[in-house]
Amino acid sequence: MRTPRSAGTPSPYVLLTLAPLFWSCNWIVGRGLSHDVPPFAMTFYRWLFAIIILAPFGLPRLRVDLPLVRRHWKALLALGVVGIGTHNALAYLGLRYTTAMNGVILNSFIPVMIVTLSWLLLRERLASLQVAGIIVSLAGVLTILSQGSLAALAAFRLNTGDLLIILSMAMWSIYTIGLRFRPRRMHLLSFLFVIACIGDSAILPFYLVETSLGQPMQWTLASAVSLAAIGLFSSVLAYIFWNRGVEQVGANVAGLFVHLMPVFGVVLAWVVLDERLAPFHVAGIALILCGIYITSRFATVVVPVGTD
């Protein structure tokens, strides 16, 4: 049965909307710092800031949850390495070699990856209307990114950075599906604290090698503030919101909300940067929201699989 939501608890759809908003900001920061901050350093310090922020809240609960950590260490190890370390490092590394537009396009295929991997690994299926919703939403993404031009879409080509981002998206899809194996009685803050420590520990050797090869971290006020901000919003809050949303509606439905990232990118550019809002933007956003509504409206009941 679907995980019950108590009175006063935020809707999972609100949480799944806020997470892509915070991640959209992360992609902007990641692209902006990509030539000044090496990718493994960016991943390591982003999550180091997140661990520091989480520690006062996660450590007290971790003392209670230690028996669960010992019992389910294999699942926690996999989730930390894949969802924290590998996913983020590949994304930042890819941003050094590709454009932001290509990155957003590839992010938009996460829902398809999640559905495909859920079917291959877990034999999960979506209702026909939910598949239709994914197709409609994906059409909206492609409308925005191609500016309504089939020629622009046909001209899209993959490069090394794109392939790295594809691998990053695959890691995120596996992480999202793997959340079903999170210990159900483990508090979300202690869970995130544990996998953040695991993921950051996994990245540490790569960061040290990166530094020894002549790519040291160059600290500036802007880089410190940026890393602290994405540590709070794109790491702590976004992951808490995403994990809670996936727990309540399932990976297949939650994955569709990744399509909101280009929506937020367009709206933020219009409001903050005073860029022009074109008709194809409006059409794409309408299709994305319509697809999310269809898939969410006809979502099947989620059966939590995680153990105690």
Order of alpha helices (4+ residues) and beta strands (2+ residues): alpha-alpha-alpha-alpha-alpha-alpha-alpha-alpha-alpha-alpha-alpha-alpha-alpha-alpha-alpha
